[in-house]
Amino acid sequence: MADDAKAKGNAAFAAKDYATAISHFSDAIALAPDNHVLYSNRSAAYASLKNYSNALIDAKKTVELKPDWSKGYSRLGAAHLGLSQYEDAVSAYKKGLEFDPNNEPLKAGLADAQKALAEASRPRSSAASPFGDAFSGPEMWTRLTADPSTRAYLQQPDFVKMMQDIQRDPNKLNLHLNDKRVMQAIGVLLNVKIQTAPPGDADMPDSPSASPSPSERKRAAEAEPAKQPEPEPEPEPMDLSEEDKSAKQRKAEALKEKEAGNAAYKKKDFDTAIQHYTNALELDDEDISYLTNRAAVYLEMGKYEDCIKDCDKAVERGRELRSDFKMIARALTRKGTALVKMAKCSKDYDPAIETFQKALTEHRNPDTLKKLNEAEKAKKDLEQQEYFDPKLADEEREKGNEFFKQQKYPEAVKHYSESIRRNPKDPRAYSNRAACYTKLGAMPEGLKDAEKCIELDPTFVKGYTRKGAVQYFMKEYDKALETYREGLKYDANNQELLEGIRTCIQQINKASRGDLSPEELKERQAKAMQDPEIQSILQDPVMRQVLVDFQENPKAAQEHTKNPMVMNKIQKLVSAGIVQMR
């Protein structure tokens, strides 16, 4: 759009990147060839680069498109002046003043043009000057430096600039005769005494005609100041249409309203805050922060539907304006928060979760991610509460028992799982499903269910028999033995537990006696080496020394047998087939 290109041109001009500004203004002109302001701005950019020929072309186009616009004649006059076309410059400025008699830039431009025209018309000759060659060449600086009454002035930049102007054009002397320092300098250069009031803190000379010593003259000649660089001309001011000026003013007023709204929000004066944000929106609808801020107030007030409406408007408008993705993410997060506040059942969390996910695709904010996780957890908890029904859970568990008796284990697992969903706190369903998994050879799943069963009710003995059975089938005989013994704490006469202990001891003794076949020994050792507990024992420096003593130092080995902790670890290695006792 032309407005976008114009804005880029204005920004480049403000940064004094005039070439880039010209490029953007040209793009804007291609899109809006009848916009006189664009030609005026490009003319200013050309003039700032001292490209007065192109500046003149654009200035003429500006006047052609808008003959009654005084600014166009200001551009025209500046371009003519830059090209030393003084009469045309005077005419252009006068024409502009016909439309705007009080325009100060036009008045100043006319004065400059008339002055330049007068100087160009006046014959220049150094002989015509009553002061002759007093101001010419380095001799002037030598004499001013040598004289004590003017030497200090050369440290003052404004005095040096005045003397440079007079040296370039002696006719400008009249412009500076009111300056007492210049009068003093004239006296020194013409070797005459001119009475002036002592300037400030400067020392009075002993004698105005005192001649400096030869060494002073030499130092004075060496101290001739370097020629000061010409000051950079100020860039041409940019033009703003009445529409642009109005928009700029409205934006400034909108920001003030926003600040007032923020202050009211901090004081929890929510009604006042809403009014200020609403005023800001009426003044400037291109800043979605006014919408998101008002939505935040509605959220605090519990007006969730109003909050959601503002957030939806902010997202829609933000996409139209291509606003910062963080602002759009903020609006979506605020909407999601309002949806969570309104949720009454598990399904009500779905739109909130979806909204948080959309916000994260715009900007991955930790706060939004936290809100998403909380919403998902709340939905899951509510689903469980809604689904909870102990009576139906018992019915499903009984159906699972029937299928288990029929050895239809997959069907049994299905019903036990439904029973758990209906009542996740009943350890019996976990115990029964663990038995099914064991029959199906799904040992990790069975072990997990057995451990959950014990977690829910540590006194439920069936959980220990299920866990011990799984560990036995996984050939973890030591662990199974520990599990069975743990269960005996709650039922010392339980036959399943006692039978489990007996079979585990048989397997452990079988390894101790070396009765395992080579295949069994290899399998047991491979499995043991994957056990973190076995790995820890083998990596323990103390246990390594114990094993060495058992092989090489019977006396030390005898002492080790008296240590229950050491013997417990030795027994684990024996059961795993890693160590054999003879």
C-alpha positions in Angstrom: 0.0 0.0 0.0 1.1 3.6 -0.7 0.7 4.5 3.0 3.1 1.7 4.0 5.7 2.9 1.5 5.2 6.5 2.6 5.7 5.5 6.2 8.9 3.7 5.4 10.1 6.8 3.4 9.3 9.1 6.4 11.3 6.8 8.7 14.3 6.7 6.4 14.2 10.5 6.0 14.1 10.9 9.8 17.2 8.7 9.9 18.9 10.9 7.2 19.0 8.0 4.8 17.8 10.1 2.0 18.5 7.7 -0.8 16.4 5.0 0.8 13.7 7.6 1.5 13.6 8.5 -2.2 13.2 4.8 -3.1 10.2 4.4 -0.8 8.6 7.6 -1.9 9.0 6.4 -5.5 7.3 3.2 -4.6 4.4 5.1 -3.0 4.1 7.4 -6.1 3.8 4.3 -8.3 0.8 3.2 -6.2 -0.7 6.7 -5.8 0.5 9.0 -8.6 -1.9 11.8 -7.8 -0.8 12.3 -4.2 0.8 15.7 -4.1 2.3 15.1 -0.6 4.4 12.2 -1.9 6.1 14.4 -4.6 6.7 17.1 -2.0 8.4 14.7 0.3 10.5 13.2 -2.5 11.5 16.8 -3.5 12.6 17.4 0.1 14.7 14.2 0.0 16.3 15.2 -3.3 17.1 18.7 -1.9 18.7 17.2 1.2 21.1 15.3 -1.2 21.6 18.6 -3.1 20.1 17.0 -6.2 18.2 20.2 -6.9 17.3 19.3 -10.5 15.2 16.4 -9.5 14.0 18.3 -6.5 12.7 21.0 -9.0 10.9 18.4 -11.1 9.0 17.0 -8.1 8.3 20.5 -6.8 6.7 21.5 -10.1 4.6 18.3 -10.0 3.5 19.1 -6.5 2.3 22.6 -7.6 0.6 21.1 -10.6 -1.4 18.6 -8.5 -2.2 21.1 -5.7 -1.9 24.7 -7.0 -3.3 26.2 -3.8 -1.0 24.4 -1.4 1.6 26.9 -0.1 4.1 24.1 0.8 4.5 23.2 -2.8 5.8 26.7 -3.5 8.2 26.4 -0.6 9.6 23.3 -2.3 9.7 25.1 -5.7 11.6 28.1 -4.2 14.1 25.9 -2.4 14.9 23.9 -5.6 15.3 27.2 -7.6 17.5 28.6 -4.9 19.7 25.5 -4.9 20.1 25.9 -8.7 21.1 29.6 -8.2 17.9 30.6 -10.1 17.3 33.4 -7.7 14.6 35.3 -9.7 12.6 32.1 -10.1 13.0 31.4 -6.4 11.7 34.8 -5.4 8.7 34.4 -7.7 8.0 31.0 -6.2 8.1 32.2 -2.6 6.0 35.2 -3.4 3.4 33.0 -5.1 3.2 30.8 -2.0 2.7 33.8 0.3 -0.3 34.7 -1.8 -2.0 31.6 -0.4 -0.5 31.7 3.1 0.7 35.3 3.9 1.7 34.3 7.5 3.8 31.3 6.5 7.2 31.8 8.2 9.2 29.3 6.1 8.0 31.1 3.0 9.0 34.4 4.4 12.4 33.2 5.4 12.9 31.6 2.0 11.9 34.8 0.2 14.4 36.8 2.3 17.2 34.4 1.4 16.3 34.4 -2.3 16.2 38.2 -2.4 19.5 38.5 -0.6 21.1 36.0 -2.9 19.7 37.9 -5.9 21.0 41.2 -4.6 24.5 39.7 -4.0 24.5 38.1 -7.4 23.6 41.4 -9.0 26.2 43.5 -7.1 29.7 43.7 -8.8 32.4 42.2 -6.5 35.8 43.7 -6.3 38.3 43.8 -3.5 39.4 47.3 -4.7 35.8 48.5 -4.0 36.2 47.6 -0.3 37.4 50.5 1.9 39.5 48.0 3.8 41.5 46.8 0.9 43.3 43.6 1.6 43.0 43.8 5.4 40.9 40.6 5.5 42.6 38.6 2.8 45.0 35.7 3.1 46.6 34.2 6.2 48.1 37.6 7.1 44.8 38.5 8.8 45.0 35.5 11.2 48.7 36.2 11.9 48.0 39.7 12.9 45.0 38.8 15.1 47.0 36.1 16.8 49.9 38.3 17.4 47.9 41.1 19.0 47.1 40.4 22.7 43.8 42.2 22.5 42.4 39.8 19.9 44.4 36.6 20.5 41.8 35.3 23.1 39.0 35.8 20.6 40.4 33.1 18.3 39.4 30.5 20.9 35.8 31.5 20.4 34.1 29.6 17.5 31.4 32.2 16.8 34.1 34.9 16.4 36.2 32.7 14.1 33.1 32.0 11.9 32.3 35.7 11.7 35.8 36.5 10.6 35.7 33.7 8.0 32.5 35.1 6.6 34.0 38.6 6.3 37.2 37.1 4.7 35.1 35.3 2.1 32.9 38.4 1.4 34.1 41.7 2.9 30.7 43.2 2.1 29.3 41.1 5.0 31.3 43.3 7.4 28.2 45.5 7.9 26.3 42.5 9.4 28.8 42.2 12.3 29.7 45.8 13.1 27.6 45.6 16.3 30.0 43.0 17.7 32.7 44.7 19.8 35.2 41.9 19.1 34.9 42.5 15.3 35.5 46.2 15.9 38.5 45.4 17.9 39.8 43.1 15.2 39.3 45.9 12.6 41.4 48.2 14.7 44.2 45.7 14.8 44.1 44.9 11.1 44.0 48.6 10.1 46.5 49.6 12.8 44.1 52.1 14.3 42.8 52.6 17.8 39.1 51.9 18.1 37.4 52.6 21.5 35.4 49.6 22.6 34.2 48.5 26.1 36.4 45.8 27.6 34.8 42.4 26.7 34.0 40.4 29.7 37.1 38.9 31.4 39.5 39.7 28.6 42.6 41.6 29.6 43.0 45.1 28.3 46.0 45.6 26.0 48.9 47.7 27.3 49.1 49.6 24.0 46.9 49.1 20.9 49.9 49.7 18.6 52.3 47.6 20.5 54.4 45.5 18.1 55.0 41.8 18.9 58.4 40.5 19.2 59.8 38.4 16.2 59.3 35.2 18.2 55.6 36.1 18.9 55.1 36.8 15.2 56.4 33.3 14.3 54.2 31.6 16.9 51.2 33.6 15.6 51.8 32.6 12.1 51.9 28.9 13.2 48.8 29.4 15.2 46.6 30.3 12.2 43.4 28.4 12.8 42.3 25.8 10.4 39.4 26.6 8.2 36.1 25.6 9.9 34.0 23.1 8.0 30.8 24.5 6.5 27.8 23.5 8.7 25.6 20.8 7.3 22.4 22.2 5.9 19.3 21.0 7.8 17.3 18.5 5.9 14.0 19.7 4.4 11.1 19.2 6.8 8.7 16.4 6.0 5.1 17.0 5.0 2.1 15.5 6.8 -1.3 15.7 5.3 -4.1 16.9 7.5 -5.3 13.3 7.7 -1.9 12.2 8.9 -1.7 15.0 11.5 -5.1 14.1 12.8 -4.2 10.4 13.0 -1.0 11.2 14.8 -2.8 13.4 17.4 -5.5 10.7 17.9 -2.8 8.0 18.5 -1.2 10.3 21.1 -4.5 10.8 22.9 -5.2 7.1 22.7 -2.0 6.3 24.5 -2.9 8.8 27.3 -6.2 7.0 27.7 -4.4 3.7 27.9 -2.0 5.0 30.6 -5.0 6.2 32.6 -6.7 2.8 32.1 -3.6 1.0 33.4 -3.5 3.3 36.5 -7.1 2.6 37.2 -6.6 -1.1 36.7 -3.8 -1.2 39.3 -6.1 0.6 41.7 -8.8 -2.1 40.9 -11.1 0.7 39.7 -12.3 -1.6 36.9 -15.2 0.5 35.6 -13.0 3.5 35.1 -10.3 1.4 33.5 -12.8 0.0 31.0 -14.0 3.5 30.1 -10.4 4.6 29.4 -9.6 1.6 27.3 -12.9 2.1 25.4 -12.0 5.7 24.7 -8.5 4.6 23.5 -10.2 2.1 21.1 -12.5 4.9 19.7 -9.4 7.1 19.0 -7.2 4.4 17.6 -8.4 1.0 16.4 -4.9 -0.1 15.1 -3.5 -1.0 18.5 -4.9 -4.3 19.8 -3.4 -3.8 23.2 -6.4 -1.7 24.1 -8.6 -4.7 23.5 -6.4 -7.2 25.4 -6.2 -4.8 28.3 -9.9 -4.3 28.4 -10.3 -8.1 28.2 -8.0 -8.4 31.3 -10.3 -6.1 33.2 -13.4 -8.1 32.2 -11.6 -11.3 33.3 -10.9 -9.7 36.8 -14.6 -8.7 37.0 -15.8 -12.2 36.2 -17.4 -11.0 32.9 -16.0 -13.9 31.0 -18.1 -13.6 27.9 -17.2 -10.0 27.4 -13.5 -11.0 27.9 -13.8 -13.6 25.2 -15.5 -11.2 22.8 -12.6 -8.7 23.2 -10.0 -11.4 22.8 -11.7 -12.6 19.5 -11.7 -9.1 18.2 -8.1 -8.6 19.1 -7.0 -11.8 17.3 -9.1 -10.9 14.2 -7.9 -7.3 14.1 -4.3 -8.3 14.9 -4.2 -10.6 11.9 -5.5 -7.8 9.7 -2.9 -5.4 10.9 -0.2 -8.1 11.1 0.4 -7.2 14.7 3.2 -8.8 16.8 2.6 -12.5 17.2 3.2 -12.1 21.0 0.1 -9.8 21.2 -2.1 -12.3 19.4 -0.8 -15.1 21.7 -1.6 -12.9 24.7 -5.2 -12.5 23.5 -5.6 -16.2 22.9 -4.1 -17.0 26.3 -6.5 -14.6 28.0 -9.5 -16.1 26.1 -8.4 -19.6 27.2 -8.2 -18.5 30.8 -11.8 -17.1 30.6 -13.0 -20.4 29.1 -11.4 -22.4 32.0 -13.2 -20.1 34.4 -16.5 -21.0 32.7 -15.9 -24.7 32.6 -18.5 -26.8 34.4 -17.8 -30.3 33.0 -14.9 -32.1 31.4 -16.0 -31.3 27.9 -16.0 -27.6 28.7 -12.2 -27.7 28.9 -11.8 -28.8 25.3 -12.2 -25.3 23.7 -9.9 -23.8 26.4 -7.2 -26.5 25.7 -7.6 -25.8 22.0 -7.2 -22.0 22.5 -4.1 -22.5 24.7 -2.6 -24.7 22.0 -3.2 -22.0 19.3 -1.6 -19.4 21.6 1.5 -21.6 21.8 1.8 -21.9 18.0 1.9 -18.1 18.0 4.4 -17.7 20.8 5.7 -20.4 23.2 5.2 -18.6 26.5 5.9 -20.5 29.8 2.8 -19.1 31.4 0.6 -20.3 28.5 2.2 -23.8 28.6 1.5 -23.9 32.4 -2.1 -23.0 31.9 -2.5 -25.7 29.2 -1.1 -28.4 31.5 -3.4 -27.3 34.3 -6.4 -27.3 32.0 -5.5 -30.8 30.7 -5.1 -32.1 34.3 -8.4 -30.5 35.4 -10.2 -32.1 32.5 -8.8 -35.5 33.3 -9.6 -35.3 37.0 -13.2 -34.1 36.1 -13.6 -37.0 33.7 -12.7 -39.4 36.4 -15.1 -37.8 38.8 -17.9 -37.9 36.2 -17.1 -41.5 35.3 -16.8 -42.8 38.9 -19.5 -45.4 39.7 -18.5 -48.1 42.3 -21.6 -50.2 41.5 -20.8 -50.4 37.7 -17.2 -51.1 38.6 -18.1 -54.2 40.6 -20.3 -55.4 37.8 -17.5 -55.0 35.3 -15.1 -56.8 37.6 -17.5 -59.7 37.9 -17.7 -59.9 34.2 -13.9 -60.0 34.0 -13.9 -62.9 36.5 -16.2 -64.9 34.3 -14.0 -64.5 31.3 -10.9 -65.3 33.4 -12.4 -68.6 34.5 -13.1 -69.3 30.8 -9.4 -68.5 30.1 -10.5 -65.7 27.8 -7.9 -63.4 29.2 -8.0 -60.5 26.6 -11.8 -60.2 27.3 -11.2 -60.3 31.0 -8.6 -57.5 30.7 -11.1 -55.3 28.9 -13.7 -55.6 31.7 -11.1 -55.2 34.5 -9.9 -52.0 32.8 -13.5 -50.7 32.6 -13.9 -51.5 36.3 -10.7 -49.5 37.1 -12.0 -46.5 35.1 -15.3 -46.7 37.0 -13.5 -47.0 40.4 -9.7 -46.3 40.2 -9.3 -46.8 44.0 -10.3 -50.5 44.1 -7.2 -52.7 44.5 -9.1 -55.9 43.5 -9.5 -54.8 39.9 -5.7 -54.1 39.6 -5.0 -57.5 41.2 -7.2 -59.4 38.9 -5.9 -57.6 35.8 -2.3 -58.4 37.0 -3.2 -62.1 37.0 -4.5 -61.8 33.4 -1.4 -60.1 32.2 0.7 -62.8 33.8 -1.3 -65.5 31.9 -0.8 -63.5 28.7 3.0 -63.2 29.3 2.7 -59.4 29.6 5.0 -59.3 32.7 5.9 -55.5 32.8 2.1 -54.7 32.7 1.3 -57.3 35.3 4.1 -56.0 37.6 2.8 -52.5 37.3 -0.7 -53.5 38.2 0.5 -55.5 41.2 2.5 -52.6 42.5 -0.5 -50.3 42.1 -2.6 -52.8 44.0 -0.1 -52.7 46.9 0.1 -48.9 46.7 -3.7 -48.6 47.1 -3.9 -51.1 50.0 -0.6 -52.3 51.6 -2.5 -54.9 53.7 -4.1 -56.5 50.6 -2.2 -59.8 50.6 -3.3 -60.8 47.1 -1.2 -57.9 45.7 2.0 -59.5 47.1 1.1 -63.0 45.6 0.5 -61.3 42.2 3.7 -59.3 42.4 5.8 -62.3 43.6 4.4 -64.5 40.8 5.3 -62.0 38.1 8.8 -61.7 39.5 9.2 -65.5 39.7 8.2 -65.8 36.0 10.7 -63.1 35.2 13.3 -65.3 37.0 14.0 -62.6 39.6 13.9 -65.1 42.4 15.5 -62.9 45.0 13.0 -60.1 44.4 10.1 -62.6 44.4 11.3 -64.0 47.7 11.4 -60.5 49.3 7.9 -59.8 48.0 6.5 -63.1 49.5 8.2 -62.4 52.8 6.8 -58.9 52.8 3.3 -60.3 52.3 3.7 -62.6 55.3 3.8 -59.6 57.6 0.1 -59.2 57.0 -0.9 -62.9 56.8 1.7 -65.2 58.2 -0.3 -68.4 57.3 -1.1 -67.5 53.7 -0.5 -70.7 51.7 0.2 -68.9 48.4 2.9 -66.8 50.0 4.4 -69.8 51.8 4.4 -71.8 48.6 6.0 -68.9 46.7 8.8 -68.7 49.2 9.4 -72.5 48.9 9.7 -72.4 45.1 11.9 -69.4 45.2 14.3 -71.0 47.6 14.4 -74.1 45.4 15.5 -72.0 42.4 18.1 -70.1 44.5 19.6 -73.3 45.9 19.7 -74.8 42.5 22.0 -72.0 41.4 24.0 -72.3 44.6 24.6 -76.0 44.1 25.6 -75.4 40.5 22.7 -77.6 39.2 21.9 -75.1 36.4 22.4 -76.3 32.8 24.8 -74.2 30.8 21.9 -72.7 28.9 20.1 -71.8 32.1 23.2 -70.4 33.7 24.0 -68.2 30.6 20.4 -66.9 30.5 20.3 -66.1 34.2 23.7 -64.3 34.1 22.6 -62.3 31.1 19.5 -61.2 32.8 21.3 -60.4 36.0 23.8 -58.2 34.3 20.9 -56.0 33.2 19.7 -55.6 36.8 20.9 -52.3 38.3 21.2 -53.8 41.8 23.6 -56.6 40.5 25.6 -54.0 38.6 25.9 -51.9 41.7 27.2 -54.8 43.8 29.8 -55.8 41.1 31.0 -52.2 40.9 31.4 -51.8 44.7 35.1 -51.8 45.5 34.4 -53.5 48.9 32.5 -56.3 47.3 35.2 -56.8 44.7 37.7 -57.3 47.5 35.3 -59.7 49.3 35.0 -61.9 46.1 38.8 -61.9 45.8 39.1 -63.0 49.5 36.6 -65.8 48.9 38.9 -67.2 46.2 42.4 -66.4 47.6 42.1 -65.8 51.4 39.9 -68.3 53.3 40.6 -66.7 56.6 39.4 -63.3 55.5 36.4 -64.9 53.8 35.5 -66.5 57.1 35.3 -63.0 58.6 33.1 -61.8 55.7 30.5 -64.5 56.4 29.8 -62.9 59.8 28.6 -59.7 58.1 24.9 -60.1 57.2 24.9 -57.2 54.6 27.9 -58.8 52.8 26.3 -62.3 52.8 23.0 -60.8 51.6 24.8 -59.4 48.5 26.7 -62.6 48.0 23.4 -64.5 48.0 22.1 -62.2 45.4 25.1 -62.9 43.2 24.7 -66.6 43.7 21.0 -66.5 42.8 21.9 -64.6 39.7 24.4 -67.3 38.7 27.3 -64.8 38.8 28.9 -66.5 41.8 28.9 -70.2 42.6 29.6 -71.5 46.2 31.4 -74.8 46.5 
